[in-house]
């Protein structure tokens, strides 16, 4: 595991990169609002048609500038993400190895384990995909923010109640105060790009560190874990995995290992130490797979057996598979899954950690065959993983739909595109 304060001290550089990107985009938007309205003012307030031409011209230039900035920041952040994940993996093993060595064990160094290298590479790949979705949303929302503020400012100036200089000033003030948001909760709370990047990277690092800890346990044959404990742990009236206080500081079975102790042997050993072995936390949600390490239900495993690899497709009866089942499959495999519904049947397509492999022609065939895109699953457990990508929006338009649903690996969902 990672020490509690480790992540807080490590992600400042990448957070600052995206804060600078946010600032640069705001400056670009402000500049184009100024240029458009100054041209309007010099022309004695343009007629509406001329204004629209000027607005579209500047919107196109702004879009190109934002795309260029995002490409530059993605190039820079790529190496920073790799560094963060590599150092987090080493720190995870350094922290865990103290326990192993105290027990007389000699774990394999993280950089010498092929399995851990695969975990690390998968974590980096998934994180880079998440950042691309974030920056793509920032580009779309930045252009929308420009059009929104510019139209308000133009209408103010055109009314005669404001000078164009005052309208520009008000628009820039609004832009500076609100910024560009890349995520909006149902409650109305919003999140800026740098805050979303912070949450996404923290989640990705924690997930990868946990997988590396699990792989260490597999390699040395460990099957018991003791959870950490701290003051002020979260409680929940329904108990279960959400009630942290009830399970912190206890010993749990992780997995039964071949050649390990019997249950009776384990109980005797732990009783001699004054400890109690707890049963695994029982859950009934994809979170049990993502967070609790629980196996899929027999029904969910049957669905997965029909979809053995990326590109696999299978048709099920409508009542035999739900989006929450696909969420559990993603928690288990790390792959995306997509669902398409037609009358009483559902077509499920398995993808990779980055995408579902459906071409333009594939989607056209599905649409012509009467399928609707019910939804798909993004790997990951944070709210940022509920953001749609540019490809998601293109596919939605191709289906002639206005809405679809994105789930993450915890079973949380969001209708996209958002308001």
Buried (B, 14 or more C-beta within 10 A) or exposed (E): BBEEEBBEEBBEEBBEBBBBBBEBBBEBBBBBBBBBBEBBBEEEBBEEEEBEEBBEBBBEBBBEBBEEBBEEBBEBBBEBBBBBBBEBBBBBBEBBBEBBEEEEBEBBEBEEBEBBEEBBEBBBBBBBBBBBBBBBBBBBBBBEBBBBBBBBBBEBBBEEEBEBEEBBBBBBEBBEEEBBBBBBEEEEEBBBBBBBBBBBBBBBBBBBBBBBBBBBBEBBEBBBBEEEEEEEBEEEEEEBBBBBBBBBEBBBBBBEBEEBBEEEEBBEEBEEEEBEBEEEBEBEBBBBBBBBBBEBBEEBEEBBEBBEEBEBBBEBEEEEBBBBBBBBBBBBBBBBBBBBBBEEBBBBBBBBBBBBBBEEEBBEEBBEEEBBBBBBBBBBBBBBBBBBBEBBBEBBEBBEEEEBBBBBBBBBBBBBBBE
